[in-house]
Amino acid sequence: MIIEGVEVEMNMGFVPIIWISIVFIALMAMGSSLFLGFCIYYDALYRRVENAALWAVLSGLFHILALVYLIVYVTKSPQPMRCMQCGDFLVPTSRFCQRCGRPLNEPSSEQLGMYNSRRRLFFWLWIASIALVIILAALLFALIIGSVRLYF
């Protein structure tokens, strides 16, 4: 094959391996998105964010929203708790909402510990999977470059 005056020869035996590798790397990248989504979900549960599942799904689909989440909730000063039903501010020691009477479901210290350990686990799984995707992509790139010969 000749491309702009340069003759390019590629070993065609590598083509199926290259396509399988590209699909595998793409699947690994999608899997890392799941790890990021779970990390954000458990972090939101740990911080008692009202819409943890929404943040998790959006962060898994759009990685930039994970950064937005972290900026919003990590830098945010502690706010008084609100009732999930009526939105009224709650007294920190109350077990029921004074306005609507809904019982408050405060996570226990064991649940908070579990959320904390799971968010850390999924964070490190996400970092490891991203590193693995980068390494595999670099190896695939080296394989492609190594199988192409240029003749000037």
PyMOL commands that set and color helices and strands:
alter all, ss='L'
color gray80, all
select helices_A, chain A and resi 12-46+52-61+63-74+109-147
alter helices_A, ss='H'
color red, helices_A
select strands_A, chain A and resi 2-3+6-10+148-151
alter strands_A, ss='S'
color yellow, strands_A
deselect
rebuild
show_as cartoon
